[in-house]
Amino acid sequence: MAQAEPPLSWSDLPTELAGLVLCRLPAYSDRVRFGAVCRHWSFSSKQHRLPQPFPCLVFAGGTFFSLPHSESFQFHDSVGFHSSCGEWLFFSHDGTCSLKNPFSKITLTLPNQSCVCPIDEPVEIVNARATQGVQMPQTSLNMEAEMSIQKVVMCSELLVAAIVSMGPLDTVALCRPGADSWFVSALCSDDLLTYMMFYGGKLYAINKFKDLLAIEFVDENDSGKLSISKVERLVVGGTLPLSLIRGGATNINHFLVESRGALLLVRRTIFGMTSDSDEEGMTIKPVGIEFKVFEADISSSQWVVLTSVGDDQALFLSNSYSQSICVSEHKLLGNHIFILDDGTSSWFWADMKSSCLIYNLIDGKAYSPKPAGTFKGEKAPSAWLFPL
C-alpha cells in the first residue's frame, strides 16, 4: 500500500503565490498580519517588490487607522507627536526634538532648537523675484532669535531639513541626526516659505507668492559640514485662477506634492457664508470645498492647470507631508484627493465625524469616509504615515 503523503500546511504556500496575495493587500495592517502567520510567510513578505500600501491615519493620542479599513489600533510610543513626514513622526518638547518610526521602532535625535549656526550659501537666488524698482522692507535674519520648527522634511536617515521660524522670519535649516547644531539659511528667509518637500536629491519649496524654488545642498560626509550650493526660482507664481464667494468667507491653503515625476501645486479652498447671531456673534456656515491642481512647467517657468491627476493616482495631502499613491494595482478609483483637518477652518470641520475628507476631482463632490476618527480636543492635528 502506498504511503499517504503528509497533509500540506499553509506554510507550504509557494513564495510566488504569497507574492500574488500580498499584492492584493492594500492595507499595511493586513501585510503585517500576513507576515505574522509563520516564518515562511514572513520571509515571503520581504522577497517581493510590492505596490506601496495605503497610508495610516494617525492621531496624537496614539490611535492609528490602516486605510482602507476602519478598525483602529494603538501605538503607545506615538502619543504626543507634533507632525509627520513619510513614515516618521516628529516630536518636540522644550527645545528637544526627535523623529520616531513607529513601524521599525527607530528613533533619531535631532539637535536642540537653541543650537543654530549660519550655513555656507550663495549670496543671491538665481532668477530671484524682481522688485520692479519698489523698495521692499528687509529684515536681517537674527541668529540670536529663538528658533521654532514649523515643518520637518526627511531627506534620509542622515539628513533632515526643516522650515523654521527665527523671530519674525521663516527660513530653511538643515541638520544631521545626532549632531550638535542646525545649519540655518539667511538667503531663504527672504522668500517666506510655506511648504517644502524632498525629491530627486533636492529640496523644493513654495513661498507666499507660489513661486517654486529648488534648493541644492552639499553634504560633506568627511567633515560633517552642510552647505547650500544653489537656490533657484523655477516657476513664477503669478496670478493663479482663484475662486471666491460673494459675501462669504474663504480659507485657502496650498500643498506641494510629487506625482509620477511631476511637481504639483494643489490649492484647497474652503467656502463659508457668514451670518450674525445675537448670542454667538458672527458665525460661518460651511458651504463647500474645492481643489485646483497645477503642474510645474519648468521650461516656461509657469504653473499649468490640470483637470486630472490620473485614473491611477490618489493624492494624500496634509500640512506636514503629502504624497501621491498609485491605486490602480489595488483596483481603487484614482483622481481623488484625501485631505486632513489641519486645525484651521474649525467652522468647516465642526460637525464632521471624521478628520478626513475625500474629494473627487472629476465631479467636484466631497464626502467623509470611514474611519470616523477625529483629532478634536487633541494638541496636534491628525497626520498621514506612509509605511514602506
Secondary structure, 3 states (H helix, E strand, C coil): CCCCCCCCCHHHCCHHHHHHHHHCCCCHHHHHHHHCCCHHHHHHHCCCCCCCCCCEEECCCCEEEECCCCCEEECHHHCCCCEEECCEEEEEECCEEEEECCCCCCEEEECCCCCEEECECCCCCECCCCCCCCCCCCCCCCCCCCEEEEEEEEEECCEEEEEEEECCEEEEEEECCCCCCEEECCHHHHHCEEEEEEECCEEEEEECCCCEEEEEEEEECCCCEEEEEEEEEEECCCCCCCCCCCCEEEEEEEEEEEECCEEEEEEEEEEEEEEEECCCEEEEEEEEEEEEEEEEECCCCEEEEECCCCCCEEEEECCCCCEEEECHHHCCCCCEEEEECCCCCHHHHCCCCCCEEEEECCCCCEECCCCCCCCCCCCCCCEEECCC
